[in-house]
Amino acid sequence: MRFDGRSLVRKLLSVNTVNPPGKERDCSQFFGYLLEQAGYETHSQEFAENRSMLIAWLGASGAKPPLCFTGLLDMVPLGVTPWARRQRDFMSCS
């Protein structure tokens, strides 16, 4: 499975996960879909309303120790400091 990096980043940034309140569920579901298309098994664990974490595995047999990666699905607020390109819509990468 191949990805266009620019399209992937645009899609990810279009999902509003600004924390608070977080709302990572949509992003978690999107990543779950991508990983399933690549052959992974996935499980989403909800820990608060609209907030979930994604667990994915590939070829798990229990014979070898697992390899674990972790990352954040939410982003911090954009803040109040003016940017040079304030007119741009940050969430759409335009």
C-alpha positions in Angstrom: 0.0 0.0 0.0 1.4 3.4 -1.0 0.6 6.8 0.4 0.9 10.3 -1.0 2.5 12.0 2.0 1.1 15.4 1.2 -2.5 14.1 1.0 -2.0 12.1 4.2 -0.8 15.1 6.1 -3.7 17.2 4.8 -6.2 14.6 5.8 -4.7 14.3 9.3 -4.6 18.0 9.9 -8.2 18.3 8.7 -9.3 16.2 11.7 -9.9 18.6 14.6 -8.1 17.0 17.6 -7.2 20.2 19.4 -7.0 19.5 23.1 -9.0 20.4 25.1 -11.3 18.6 24.5 -9.2 16.2 22.3 -11.7 14.3 20.2 -9.1 11.8 19.0 -11.8 9.2 18.0 -12.0 10.3 14.3 -8.2 10.3 13.9 -7.9 7.0 15.6 -10.5 5.5 13.3 -8.7 6.9 10.3 -5.4 5.4 11.4 -7.1 2.2 12.1 -8.5 2.1 8.6 -5.1 2.7 7.1 -3.5 0.1 9.2 -6.2 -2.5 8.4 -5.7 -1.8 4.7 -2.0 -2.6 5.3 -2.8 -6.0 6.9 -2.8 -5.0 10.6 -5.4 -6.1 13.1 -6.7 -3.1 15.1 -8.6 -2.4 18.3 -9.8 1.0 19.5 -10.0 1.7 23.2 -12.2 4.5 24.3 -11.0 6.2 27.5 -13.4 9.2 27.5 -16.2 10.6 25.3 -14.8 11.0 21.7 -11.4 10.1 23.0 -9.8 6.8 22.1 -6.4 5.2 21.6 -5.6 2.7 18.8 -3.9 -0.6 19.3 -2.6 -2.4 16.2 -0.7 -5.6 15.6 0.7 -7.6 12.8 1.4 -11.3 12.9 1.2 -11.5 16.6 2.0 -15.1 17.7 3.1 -14.7 21.3 6.4 -16.5 20.3 8.4 -13.2 20.2 8.2 -10.2 22.4 6.1 -7.3 21.0 7.6 -4.2 19.5 5.6 -1.1 20.7 5.4 2.4 19.2 3.4 5.1 20.8 2.4 8.6 19.7 -0.1 11.3 20.3 -3.3 11.8 18.2 -4.3 15.2 19.7 -2.7 18.5 19.1 -2.3 21.6 21.3 -4.2 24.8 20.7 -2.7 27.1 18.0 -2.2 29.9 20.6 -2.5 33.6 20.3 0.8 34.6 18.8 0.3 36.1 15.3 1.9 34.1 12.5 3.4 35.7 9.3 0.8 33.8 7.3 -2.2 34.3 9.6 -4.6 34.4 6.6 -3.9 30.8 5.8 -6.2 28.1 7.1 -3.8 26.0 9.1 -6.1 23.0 9.5 -6.4 22.7 5.7 -2.7 23.1 4.9 -3.6 25.6 2.2 
